[in-house]
Amino acid sequence: MGQIVAGVLAPHPPHLVYGENPEQNEPKSECGWENLRWAYERLRKSLSELDYDTLIVHSPHWRTQIGTHFLGVEEFKSLSVDPIFPNLFRYHYDLKVDVPLAESICKNAAHEGMLTKMMKNPDFRVDYGTIVSCHMTNPLWDKKIVGISSNGASKYFSMDVLQEEMKQLGRATKKAIEESDKKVVLLASHSLSHRHFTTESELPEDMSKEHIEHHGQYIWDMKMIDLMKAGDSRALIDFLPDFTEQTNAETDAGGLSWMMEAMGMPTSPATVHGYGTVIGTGNAVVEWRS
Ligand SMILES: [Fe+2]
């Protein structure tokens, strides 16, 4: 029987890949955002203790206006350019998809009553949220991935509607994994507080310019992290509608809600590998073990 071996809050600012200088990324940096890059180093060390086959990533930047979609082609290879930061992220990706597992989650989600679709266009350009979270978690790209889109339920309706949908998606994900023979790591690809600067410093990696956008955002981030460290995922999810409204957070896409549901609302303390800001947004790399 397959199982979820870990779940990770895996933020995706393109700045982190820019700071790492992998060969896939065209722009090169001197340094930058070490708090978060070293947090990802600690995550990778921790995950290296685990035997797993597949990364399943839920991304706010693959936004499907109707329903929830799943990457459905065995290989995607192209150039991903960040729409806001083309000066930082022009990344040549070549990724492999666990199509049978994606199809099974898609089928189980439809059975839960969700509107679902497999993305079968081989020329589809994979979003940078998916790519950055996967790269920072596994830069070798030697694991297959399942990519899940996010929809606009929180905007069209409300966070409460979104949270209900993410319960369905979480249950479907868990069931599909258990029906498979795969060991899986889940990635919720998003930041915490998401109010950000509107101008970029001349040298993007000038860390003398980097700080939280607003102290109130920092207080919210610390509140959420305290709940993670306390293992109180139920309260964490219950706070999300208020947190999302107050901090403009990417939790409005549902990644964290989906992951906590799939993991059965963990009660054991999460490991916070690190926290840092990127153009004023709050980001934490956090790991839950099953
Ligand atoms: Fe984002």
Residues whose N, C-alpha, C, O or C-beta is under 5 A from the ligand:
A	BS01	LIG	none
